[in-house]
Amino acid sequence: MKGHGPDSPTAAPGPTGQDGEIADLRAENHTLKDSVTAMRQTLESVVLDRDAAVQRVMADSRGEIENLKAAVAAQREALEALRAEKDRQFQEAVARGTGENRELQKAVASLRESMEAALMDERDRFGQERRNYEDEIRQLRQTVAALRESLAAGGLN
């Protein structure tokens, strides 16, 4: 800004100097107003761009959040399905194991009965053979006794 007042070296005396200074001040004021308007427009443009960018980011974030929620829900469903399948397989394995256990118990019981029957048969056979053996020994002793009597009776004659 130009100096004004009586001591100012550039101040021209009279109305011509003041008119020029006023014109300069008006021009400077006009330039400042234009600069402020331009800055305001730039600021508004920056704010609008920033708001638009924030809106885009928010929309992208919402979309990403929704995608993540859907992915988490899908993973949860898959995990639950896997857990259900494992539970089903476990129950089947338990049922198979229980069935196999029953079958093995029946087989053991059947084998035990067969072994006991075979043991009884063996004891019966052994008892029969012993009786046969004892009968044979008794017959042989009777034969020996009869032959001795025959020899003793024949040797005296």
Phi, psi and omega in degrees: 000143181280151179288149176222157184122170185289335183272354183289130183290334182269355182287126179267139179288142172095181185291334182294318179293321181287321179298320179293321180292320178295319179297319178297318180295320178295318179297316179295319178298316179298317179297318179295319178298316178298319179296317179297317179298315179297317179296320179298315179297318178297315179299315179298320178296316179296316179297315178298316178298316179297315179299318178296318179296319178297317179298317178297315180297317179297316179296315178299318180296317178298318178297317180294320178298315179298318178298318179295319177299317179296319179295319178296317179297318179296318178295320179297316179297317179297318179296317178295320178296318178297317179298317179297318179296317179296319178298318179297315179297321179296315180297319177297317180296318178297316180297316178298316180298319178296317178296316178296321179298316178298316180297318179295320177298319177296318180296318179297315180298318179296316178296320178299314179298317179297317180295317178297319178295318179295321178296318178296317178298318180295318178296316178298315180296318179297317178298318179295316179297321179296317178297317179299318180296314179296321177297317181296318178296317178299316179295319179295322177293322178294321179294317179298316180297319181293320179294324178295316179297319180295317180292319181291322179286326182281332181281340178273337182283000000 
